[in-house]
């Protein structure tokens, strides 16, 4: 089955030159030679060939593998990249232009992937450059481990492991080494690395049709970066299985493509082929590291995960493993300004996971502080009665709250509040430190959020956390009426800040804001705190009932017409008024009894 591929391009013949134009506009450290369309060369903007006092490192090949190779041009990596047409080796004249543009007295190293066209074109350009007086060395990279050893002269294909060779050579050149030494390090690195690719789809060339030669539910192992067939087509497998197969193939003792044995230190590169999400690449990397460590006995020194050498829009990835001695690691860790080399991957990293931190209060509290006190203080006794009454009142209102919510919301307010209230009653019996009002309020929020879910649980946890923070400002074990008022005010402010609601928005704040106003007013007037609490609870109930006449501006009710909203009060406001009033009446009863 074939169909026209979709591409965000202009003329398919211009994709490479237009890519280069966009690249150099994006990265000021890069330039290109003004020789389009025949000469397509990206080079460092800070290098002038005749004056350059270090070894120039040049690579390149067919385009379509971006960010390779042009994305790795920069100080500490490539000095220039020669871009051919899509999947086509660059012409000799283009390669020669690149050599002439960046090569100084120290000479030039050409790093070439092992494909016949690249070898021939770069080879001819090298000979021509030598005849012009340039010092030239060439290293050919063939890191493919998917296919059996070739019987002919073709050899192993050059794949993503070439990028690691670029980095080693570029760092060696930046350190001021001679051409022969830079070439020796690059050759050594090329002999230490093996790569194998896996694809879920073939790529689509610009202007061409897309073909799914694999068929549904299939994948291909060992294909090349130009979409050429690989070792085998097989059923799609979980990434665990795929990674295991690839690692075994690269590290095979039969082919012995790479000199890696148990105990070796290695570098891992997981390379996306162009159409693979970062999530999937990271999953592959996360599975590869422990397999290398536990199944193959290798020490993984560095991990590079991302898209380094792609195949246009191919879905899949390749894995490269390089044996790493101290010199190779030093070169890989050396700084570079190449825009597409991963930043921050240098040095041995600490353990991949550490314990989840706990709040400081949990670290300092004793087991006794996290449990219900054996003896309650007067404040603890009253607080317990208020909490119990508030929770039971919410439980009794479950059906009424659901009924109101079925008209103006999604019908589950009562059930949600019921779960929170039930959790509070259960947890209070076990570990609420009732003699410590601040910690008890904090625990109430934790009880609610763990069972309520949605926005309600979060809102009430914010409410309790804000009150807790305000109450903790005092070192006195007894909370005064004024401190309770300040805590309520802080809670309302926090809910308003994070939830966005204010008075008149038809939310629980329309019950709590009137309650706060009356409570503060009565206390300022010198009323008994219990009397003030009861009067403020009446204001909370009146405020909740008044929501019938409000147009909702928050939550699901904001999508309901005013006519429907007028048929029921806001259930969240009614729930808040109910528990607030129940708590006030319980406190009144306790004081009357005493």
C-alpha positions as CSV (number, residue, x, y, z in Angstrom):
1,X,0.0,0.0,0.0
2,X,1.4,3.4,-0.9
3,X,0.1,7.0,-0.6
4,X,1.4,10.5,-1.1
5,X,3.5,11.5,1.9
6,X,2.6,14.7,3.7
7,X,5.5,17.2,4.2
8,X,5.7,20.8,5.3
9,X,8.0,21.9,2.5
10,X,8.0,23.9,-0.7
11,X,9.7,22.5,-3.8
12,X,11.1,19.0,-2.9
13,X,14.3,19.9,-4.8
14,X,15.0,22.8,-2.4
15,X,14.6,21.1,0.9
16,X,18.3,20.9,1.7
17,X,19.2,24.5,0.8
18,X,16.1,25.8,2.7
19,X,17.1,23.6,5.7
20,X,20.6,25.2,5.7
21,X,19.1,28.7,5.5
22,X,16.9,28.0,8.5
23,X,19.8,26.4,10.5
24,X,22.2,29.3,10.2
25,X,19.5,31.8,11.0
26,X,18.8,29.9,14.2
27,X,22.4,29.4,15.2
28,X,24.6,32.6,14.8
29,X,27.8,30.5,15.2
30,X,27.2,28.9,11.8
31,X,27.5,30.1,8.2
32,X,27.2,28.5,4.8
33,X,29.1,28.8,1.6
34,X,27.4,30.9,-1.1
35,X,27.3,28.2,-3.7
36,X,23.7,26.9,-3.7
37,X,22.5,24.7,-5.1
38,X,25.7,22.8,-6.1
39,X,27.7,23.6,-3.0
40,X,25.9,23.0,0.2
41,X,28.4,23.5,3.1
42,X,27.8,24.5,6.7
43,X,30.8,25.8,8.6
44,X,31.9,27.5,11.7
45,X,31.5,31.3,11.5
46,X,34.7,31.8,13.5
47,X,37.0,29.8,11.3
48,X,39.0,31.2,8.4
49,X,40.9,28.4,6.6
50,X,44.2,30.1,5.9
51,X,44.5,31.4,9.5
52,X,43.0,28.4,11.4
53,X,45.6,27.0,13.8
54,X,44.0,23.7,14.6
55,X,43.1,20.5,12.7
56,X,39.8,21.0,10.8
57,X,37.3,18.1,11.3
58,X,34.9,17.7,8.4
59,X,32.1,15.2,7.9
60,X,29.0,15.0,5.9
61,X,27.0,12.8,3.5
62,X,23.5,12.7,2.2
63,X,20.9,14.9,3.9
64,X,17.8,13.7,5.6
65,X,19.6,12.6,8.7
66,X,19.3,15.9,10.6
67,X,20.6,17.1,12.9
68,X,23.5,15.1,11.4
69,X,25.8,16.4,10.2
70,X,25.3,20.2,10.1
71,X,23.8,20.4,13.6
72,X,27.2,19.2,15.0
73,X,29.2,21.9,13.5
74,X,30.8,24.1,16.2
75,X,33.8,24.7,18.3
76,X,34.8,21.3,19.9
77,X,33.1,19.2,17.3
78,X,32.9,19.6,13.4
79,X,34.5,22.5,11.7
80,X,32.3,22.0,8.6
81,X,29.6,19.7,7.3
82,X,29.1,18.8,3.6
83,X,25.5,18.3,2.7
84,X,24.5,16.2,-0.2
85,X,20.9,15.9,-1.5
86,X,18.6,13.7,0.4
87,X,20.2,10.3,0.9
88,X,22.8,11.2,-1.8
89,X,26.5,11.6,-1.3
90,X,27.7,15.2,-1.7
91,X,29.6,15.9,-4.9
92,X,33.4,16.2,-5.0
93,X,33.4,20.0,-5.7
94,X,31.2,20.6,-2.6
95,X,33.6,18.6,-0.4
96,X,36.6,20.4,-1.9
97,X,35.0,23.8,-1.2
98,X,34.5,22.8,2.4
99,X,38.1,21.7,2.8
100,X,39.4,24.9,1.3
101,X,37.1,27.1,3.5
102,X,38.3,25.8,6.9
103,X,41.6,24.0,6.5
104,X,44.8,25.7,7.7
105,X,48.4,24.6,8.2
106,X,47.4,21.9,10.7
107,X,45.5,20.0,8.1
108,X,42.0,18.3,7.9
109,X,40.5,15.1,9.0
110,X,37.6,13.7,7.0
111,X,35.2,11.5,8.9
112,X,33.1,9.4,6.4
113,X,30.3,6.9,6.9
114,X,30.9,3.6,5.2
115,X,28.8,3.9,2.1
116,X,30.3,3.5,-1.4
117,X,29.2,6.9,-2.7
118,X,30.6,8.7,0.4
119,X,33.9,6.8,0.3
120,X,34.4,7.5,-3.4
121,X,33.5,11.2,-3.4
122,X,35.3,12.1,-0.1
123,X,38.2,10.0,-1.3
124,X,38.5,11.8,-4.6
125,X,38.2,15.2,-2.9
126,X,40.9,14.2,-0.4
127,X,43.3,13.3,-3.2
128,X,42.5,16.5,-5.0
129,X,43.1,18.5,-1.8
130,X,46.4,16.8,-1.2
131,X,47.5,17.8,-4.7
132,X,46.7,21.4,-3.8
133,X,49.0,21.2,-0.8
134,X,46.5,20.4,2.0
135,X,47.3,17.8,4.6
136,X,44.4,15.4,4.6
137,X,43.5,12.2,6.6
138,X,40.4,10.2,6.3
139,X,38.7,7.9,8.8
140,X,35.8,5.6,7.7
141,X,33.2,4.6,10.3
142,X,31.3,1.4,9.9
143,X,29.5,0.7,13.1
144,X,26.5,-1.4,11.9
145,X,26.1,-4.6,13.9
146,X,22.8,-5.9,12.5
147,X,24.1,-7.9,9.5
148,X,26.5,-10.8,9.3
149,X,30.1,-10.0,8.3
150,X,30.1,-9.0,4.7
151,X,31.7,-11.5,2.2
152,X,32.5,-8.6,-0.3
153,X,34.2,-5.2,-0.1
154,X,31.1,-3.3,1.1
155,X,31.7,-3.7,4.8
156,X,29.6,-2.5,7.7
157,X,27.4,0.6,7.2
158,X,28.0,3.8,9.0
159,X,25.2,4.7,11.5
160,X,24.6,6.9,14.5
161,X,27.8,5.8,16.3
162,X,29.5,8.2,13.8
163,X,28.3,11.1,16.0
164,X,30.4,9.8,18.9
165,X,33.4,9.7,16.6
166,X,32.7,13.3,15.6
167,X,32.8,14.4,19.2
168,X,36.0,12.5,20.0
169,X,37.8,13.9,17.0
170,X,36.5,17.4,17.5
171,X,37.6,17.5,21.1
172,X,41.0,16.2,20.2
173,X,41.4,18.8,17.5
174,X,40.3,21.6,19.9
175,X,42.9,20.4,22.3
176,X,45.6,21.2,19.7
177,X,46.6,17.7,18.7
178,X,48.3,17.1,15.4
179,X,46.5,15.7,12.4
180,X,47.9,12.2,12.9
181,X,47.0,12.2,16.5
182,X,43.4,13.4,15.9
183,X,43.0,10.8,13.1
184,X,44.4,8.1,15.4
185,X,41.8,9.0,18.2
186,X,39.0,9.1,15.7
187,X,40.0,5.7,14.2
188,X,40.3,4.2,17.7
189,X,36.8,5.5,18.6
190,X,35.3,4.2,15.4
191,X,36.6,0.7,16.3
192,X,35.1,0.8,19.7
193,X,31.5,1.5,18.7
194,X,28.6,-0.7,17.5
195,X,25.1,0.3,16.4
196,X,21.9,-1.4,15.5
197,X,18.6,0.1,14.4
198,X,14.9,-0.9,14.8
199,X,12.1,0.7,12.8
200,X,8.3,0.6,12.9
201,X,7.9,2.4,9.5
202,X,10.0,3.3,6.5
203,X,10.7,7.0,5.8
204,X,9.1,9.2,3.1
205,X,11.4,11.1,0.8
206,X,10.2,14.7,0.0
207,X,7.8,14.6,-3.0
208,X,7.6,10.8,-2.9
209,X,4.9,8.3,-1.8
210,X,4.9,6.6,1.5
211,X,5.2,2.9,1.6
212,X,4.5,0.6,4.5
213,X,6.4,-2.4,3.3
214,X,6.4,-4.0,6.8
215,X,2.6,-4.3,7.0
216,X,0.4,-3.8,10.1
217,X,1.8,-5.0,13.5
218,X,5.3,-5.5,12.1
219,X,8.7,-4.0,12.7
220,X,12.1,-4.3,11.0
221,X,15.4,-5.1,12.8
222,X,18.7,-3.8,11.5
223,X,17.6,-1.6,8.7
224,X,19.9,1.2,7.5
225,X,19.5,5.0,7.8
226,X,18.3,5.3,4.2
227,X,15.4,2.9,4.8
228,X,17.3,0.0,3.1
229,X,16.1,-3.4,4.3
230,X,17.6,-4.8,7.4
231,X,18.1,-8.2,8.9
232,X,14.5,-9.3,9.3
233,X,10.9,-8.2,9.6
234,X,9.2,-9.5,12.7
235,X,6.1,-9.0,14.8
236,X,6.0,-5.8,16.9
237,X,7.4,-6.5,20.3
238,X,7.4,-4.7,23.7
239,X,10.4,-2.4,23.9
240,X,11.9,-4.5,26.7
241,X,12.2,-7.4,24.2
242,X,13.5,-5.2,21.4
243,X,16.2,-3.6,23.6
244,X,17.4,-7.0,24.8
245,X,17.6,-8.3,21.2
246,X,19.6,-5.2,20.0
247,X,22.0,-5.3,22.9
248,X,22.7,-9.0,22.4
249,X,23.3,-8.4,18.7
250,X,25.7,-5.5,19.2
251,X,27.6,-7.4,22.0
252,X,27.6,-10.8,20.2
253,X,30.7,-12.8,20.9
254,X,30.3,-14.6,17.6
255,X,30.6,-11.6,15.3
256,X,32.8,-9.7,17.9
257,X,32.0,-6.4,16.1
258,X,33.0,-4.4,19.2
259,X,35.8,-5.3,21.7
260,X,33.5,-5.1,24.7
261,X,33.6,-7.8,27.4
262,X,32.2,-8.1,30.9
263,X,33.6,-5.5,33.1
264,X,34.1,-2.9,30.3
265,X,33.1,0.7,30.7
266,X,30.7,1.8,28.0
267,X,28.8,4.8,26.6
268,X,25.2,4.3,25.5
269,X,23.5,6.3,22.8
270,X,19.8,5.9,22.1
271,X,19.1,7.6,18.8
272,X,15.7,8.5,17.4
273,X,15.2,7.9,13.7
274,X,13.0,11.0,13.1
275,X,9.5,10.0,14.0
276,X,9.9,8.7,17.5
277,X,8.6,10.6,20.5
278,X,11.1,11.5,23.2
279,X,8.9,9.5,25.6
280,X,9.6,6.3,23.7
281,X,13.3,7.0,23.4
282,X,13.6,7.6,27.1
283,X,11.8,4.4,27.8
284,X,14.3,2.5,25.7
285,X,17.2,4.2,27.4
286,X,15.7,3.4,30.8
287,X,15.5,-0.3,29.9
288,X,18.9,-0.5,28.2
289,X,21.0,0.8,31.2
290,X,20.0,-1.9,33.7
291,X,20.2,-4.6,31.0
292,X,23.8,-3.5,30.2
293,X,24.7,-3.5,33.8
294,X,22.9,-6.7,35.1
295,X,22.8,-8.9,32.0
296,X,26.0,-8.0,30.3
297,X,28.1,-6.9,33.3
298,X,29.0,-3.5,31.9
299,X,29.6,-0.2,33.6
300,X,27.5,2.5,31.8
301,X,29.6,5.7,32.0
302,X,27.5,8.0,29.9
303,X,24.0,8.0,28.3
304,X,23.0,10.1,25.4
305,X,19.3,10.0,24.4
306,X,17.7,12.0,21.6
307,X,17.7,12.4,17.8
308,X,21.3,12.5,16.5
309,X,21.2,10.8,13.2
310,X,17.7,10.4,11.8
311,X,16.2,9.0,8.7
312,X,13.7,11.7,7.8
313,X,10.4,10.7,9.4
314,X,11.2,7.1,10.2
315,X,9.6,5.7,13.4
316,X,12.1,3.8,15.4
317,X,15.5,4.1,17.1
318,X,19.0,2.8,17.0
319,X,21.2,1.9,19.9
320,X,25.0,2.5,19.9
321,X,27.4,1.2,22.4
322,X,31.0,2.4,22.6
323,X,33.8,1.0,24.8
324,X,35.0,4.0,26.8
325,X,38.5,4.5,28.0
326,X,39.5,7.6,30.0
327,X,40.6,9.4,26.9
328,X,37.3,8.8,25.1
329,X,35.3,10.0,28.1
330,X,37.5,13.1,28.4
331,X,36.8,13.9,24.7
332,X,33.0,13.3,25.1
333,X,32.9,15.5,28.2
334,X,34.9,18.3,26.6
335,X,32.9,21.5,25.9
336,X,31.5,22.2,22.5
337,X,29.4,24.9,20.8
338,X,27.9,22.5,18.4
339,X,24.2,23.3,18.7
340,X,22.8,19.8,18.6
341,X,25.2,18.0,21.0
342,X,23.4,17.3,24.2
343,X,24.1,19.8,27.0
344,X,24.8,18.6,30.5
345,X,25.8,15.0,29.8
346,X,29.2,14.9,31.3
347,X,30.8,13.2,34.3
348,X,29.5,10.3,36.2
349,X,26.0,11.0,37.5
350,X,24.7,10.3,40.9
351,X,22.2,7.4,41.6
352,X,19.2,7.6,39.3
353,X,16.7,7.7,42.1
354,X,16.6,9.0,45.6
355,X,13.9,8.8,48.4
356,X,10.9,11.0,48.2
357,X,11.4,13.9,50.6
358,X,9.0,14.3,53.5
359,X,7.8,17.5,55.1
360,X,10.1,18.8,57.8
361,X,7.3,18.5,60.3
362,X,7.1,14.7,59.6
363,X,10.8,14.4,60.2
364,X,10.6,16.1,63.6
365,X,7.3,14.8,64.9
366,X,7.4,11.8,67.2
367,X,5.1,8.8,66.8
368,X,3.1,10.0,69.8
369,X,2.5,13.4,68.0
370,X,1.0,11.5,65.0
371,X,-1.5,9.6,67.1
372,X,-4.6,10.6,69.1
373,X,-3.6,11.8,72.5
374,X,-4.4,9.5,75.4
375,X,-5.8,12.5,77.3
376,X,-7.5,15.5,75.6
377,X,-7.1,19.0,76.8
378,X,-10.1,21.3,77.0
379,X,-9.3,22.7,73.6
380,X,-8.8,19.2,72.2
381,X,-12.1,18.0,73.7
382,X,-14.0,21.0,72.1
383,X,-12.1,20.6,68.8
384,X,-13.1,16.9,68.6
385,X,-16.7,17.7,69.2
386,X,-16.7,20.4,66.5
387,X,-15.0,18.1,63.9
388,X,-17.3,15.2,64.7
389,X,-20.5,17.3,64.4
390,X,-19.3,19.0,61.1
391,X,-18.5,15.6,59.5
392,X,-21.7,14.0,60.6
393,X,-23.7,16.9,59.2
394,X,-22.1,16.6,55.8
395,X,-22.7,12.8,55.8
396,X,-26.4,13.4,56.6
397,X,-26.7,15.8,53.6
398,X,-25.3,13.5,51.0
399,X,-28.5,13.0,49.1
400,X,-29.6,16.6,49.3
401,X,-26.2,17.8,48.1
402,X,-26.3,15.3,45.2
403,X,-29.8,16.5,44.4
404,X,-28.8,20.1,44.1
405,X,-25.7,19.2,42.2
406,X,-27.6,17.1,39.7
407,X,-29.3,20.3,38.7
408,X,-26.3,22.6,38.5
409,X,-23.3,20.4,38.2
410,X,-22.4,16.7,37.7
411,X,-24.5,15.3,40.5
412,X,-21.7,14.0,42.8
413,X,-21.1,16.8,45.3
414,X,-22.8,14.9,48.1
415,X,-21.0,11.7,47.4
416,X,-17.6,13.5,47.2
417,X,-18.2,15.4,50.5
418,X,-19.4,12.1,52.1
419,X,-16.1,10.4,51.3
420,X,-14.2,13.3,52.8
421,X,-16.3,13.4,56.0
422,X,-16.1,9.7,56.5
423,X,-12.3,9.8,56.1
424,X,-12.1,12.6,58.7
425,X,-14.1,10.5,61.3
426,X,-12.0,7.4,60.7
427,X,-8.7,9.2,60.8
428,X,-9.6,11.3,63.9
429,X,-10.0,8.1,65.9
430,X,-6.5,7.0,65.0
431,X,-4.0,9.8,64.8
432,X,-5.4,13.4,64.9
433,X,-3.3,15.2,67.5
434,X,-6.4,17.0,68.8
435,X,-4.5,18.9,71.5
436,X,-2.5,20.6,68.7
437,X,-5.1,22.6,66.7
438,X,-2.8,23.5,63.9
439,X,-1.6,20.0,63.2
440,X,-5.2,18.7,63.5
441,X,-6.3,21.2,60.8
442,X,-3.5,20.0,58.6
443,X,-4.5,16.4,59.0
444,X,-8.1,17.2,58.1
445,X,-6.9,18.5,54.8
446,X,-4.8,15.4,54.2
447,X,-7.8,13.1,55.0
448,X,-10.0,14.9,52.5
449,X,-7.6,15.2,49.6
450,X,-6.7,11.5,49.7
451,X,-10.3,10.4,49.1
452,X,-12.2,13.2,47.5
453,X,-10.3,13.7,44.3
454,X,-11.2,16.4,41.7
455,X,-11.2,20.0,42.6
456,X,-13.1,19.7,45.8
457,X,-10.3,17.7,47.6
458,X,-7.7,20.1,46.4
459,X,-9.7,23.2,47.4
460,X,-10.3,21.9,50.9
461,X,-6.6,20.8,51.3
462,X,-5.6,24.4,50.3
463,X,-8.1,25.7,52.8
464,X,-6.6,23.6,55.6
465,X,-3.0,24.2,54.6
466,X,-3.5,27.9,54.7
467,X,-5.2,27.8,58.1
468,X,-2.4,25.5,59.4
469,X,0.3,27.9,58.3
470,X,-1.4,30.8,60.0
471,X,-2.0,28.9,63.2
472,X,1.6,27.7,63.3
473,X,2.7,31.4,63.5
474,X,1.8,31.3,67.2
475,X,3.8,29.3,69.7
476,X,1.0,29.2,72.3
477,X,-0.7,25.8,72.6
478,X,-4.1,27.4,73.1
479,X,-5.6,29.1,70.0
480,X,-7.5,32.3,70.7
481,X,-10.7,33.3,68.9
482,X,-8.8,36.0,67.0
483,X,-6.3,33.5,65.8
484,X,-9.2,31.3,64.5
485,X,-10.5,34.3,62.7
486,X,-7.1,35.1,61.2
487,X,-6.8,31.4,60.1
488,X,-10.2,31.5,58.4
489,X,-9.3,34.7,56.6
490,X,-6.0,33.1,55.4
491,X,-7.9,30.1,54.2
492,X,-10.5,32.1,52.2
493,X,-7.7,34.2,50.7
494,X,-5.8,31.1,49.6
495,X,-8.8,29.5,48.0
496,X,-9.6,32.7,46.2
497,X,-6.0,33.1,45.0
498,X,-5.6,29.6,43.6
499,X,-9.1,28.9,42.6
500,X,-9.9,32.3,41.2
501,X,-13.3,32.7,42.8
502,X,-14.5,35.7,44.8
503,X,-17.7,36.7,46.6
504,X,-20.7,36.4,44.2
505,X,-19.1,33.7,42.1
506,X,-21.5,31.0,43.4
507,X,-19.0,28.9,45.3
508,X,-18.3,27.8,48.9
509,X,-16.8,31.3,49.4
510,X,-20.3,32.8,49.3
511,X,-20.9,30.9,52.6
512,X,-17.5,31.5,54.2
513,X,-17.0,35.1,53.4
514,X,-20.2,36.3,55.1
515,X,-19.3,34.1,58.1
516,X,-15.9,35.7,58.3
517,X,-17.3,39.2,58.2
518,X,-19.8,38.6,60.9
519,X,-17.3,36.7,63.1
520,X,-14.7,39.4,63.0
521,X,-17.4,42.1,63.5
522,X,-18.9,40.5,66.5
523,X,-15.6,39.8,68.1
524,X,-14.5,43.4,67.5
525,X,-17.7,44.5,69.2
526,X,-16.8,42.5,72.3
527,X,-19.2,39.6,71.9
528,X,-18.5,36.3,73.6
529,X,-16.5,34.2,71.0
530,X,-19.1,31.3,71.1
531,X,-22.0,33.6,70.5
532,X,-20.0,35.3,67.7
533,X,-19.3,31.8,66.2
534,X,-23.0,30.9,66.2
535,X,-24.1,34.2,64.7
536,X,-21.4,33.9,62.0
537,X,-22.8,30.4,61.2
538,X,-26.2,31.9,60.5
539,X,-24.5,34.3,58.1
540,X,-22.9,31.3,56.4
541,X,-26.2,29.6,55.9
542,X,-27.8,32.8,54.5
543,X,-24.9,33.3,52.2
544,X,-25.2,29.8,50.8
545,X,-28.9,30.0,50.3
546,X,-28.4,33.4,48.4
547,X,-26.4,31.6,45.7
548,X,-29.7,30.6,44.1
549,X,-29.8,34.1,42.8
550,X,-26.2,34.3,41.5
551,X,-24.9,33.6,38.0
552,X,-22.0,31.1,38.4
553,X,-18.6,32.3,37.3
554,X,-16.5,29.3,38.4
555,X,-16.7,25.5,38.1
556,X,-19.2,23.4,36.0
557,X,-22.1,25.6,37.0
558,X,-20.7,28.4,34.9
559,X,-21.9,26.5,31.8
560,X,-25.5,26.3,33.2
561,X,-28.2,28.9,32.3
562,X,-29.4,31.3,35.0
563,X,-32.9,29.9,34.9
564,X,-31.7,26.4,35.9
565,X,-29.3,27.8,38.5
566,X,-32.2,29.6,40.2
567,X,-33.8,26.2,41.0
568,X,-31.1,25.2,43.5
569,X,-28.4,26.8,45.7
570,X,-24.8,26.0,45.1
571,X,-24.1,22.6,46.7
572,X,-20.5,23.5,47.6
573,X,-21.7,26.6,49.4
574,X,-24.5,24.6,51.2
575,X,-21.9,21.9,52.3
576,X,-19.6,24.6,53.7
577,X,-22.4,26.4,55.5
578,X,-23.6,23.0,56.9
579,X,-20.3,21.9,58.4
580,X,-19.5,25.4,59.7
581,X,-22.9,25.8,61.4
582,X,-22.7,22.2,62.9
583,X,-19.3,23.0,64.3
584,X,-20.6,26.2,65.8
585,X,-23.6,24.6,67.5
586,X,-21.4,21.8,68.8
587,X,-19.0,24.3,70.4
588,X,-22.0,26.1,72.0
589,X,-23.3,22.8,73.4
590,X,-19.9,21.9,74.9
591,X,-19.5,25.3,76.6
592,X,-23.1,25.2,77.9
593,X,-22.4,21.7,79.3
594,X,-19.3,22.9,81.1
